[in-house]
């Protein structure tokens, strides 16, 4: 693949990924305002844009490899990098007196650390079969049953989605 096309793919991937997240938020807002059909449309576009982002990533050969390589990338590189980024951002927010952002960044760091512990659990018991539930507010992942409240952000059980 030529370098320019590759750059287009990388740039578009980032943009469409951001756009998909925005559409999810627009959908929530429309839902809150009672515009149910508009909310459905935003959610549908979000799913569409996520599919487009996946398709673009697939075109970048080498971005997804075999499971062992993907685990190395995800659990030894990407997640530790995100934890470190969130921790630095939390510190900056704390020093700047930004309480809400300090809390949000700190919670996200905890959420990412949990991902590492979930992977360790899976390594110890590769035959395990359990659903995961994800908090729709902070992203906390809980194995097994849904908690009454999110242990990270206190969101109610209704905010959790089973994966
Ligand atoms: Fe949460």
Boltz pocket constraint, residues with backbone or C-beta under 6 A from the ligand:
constraints:
  - pocket:
      binder: B
      contacts: [[A, 135], [A, 136], [A, 137], [A, 138], [A, 139], [A, 140], [A, 150], [A, 151], [A, 152], [A, 153], [A, 154], [A, 155]]
      max_distance: 6.0
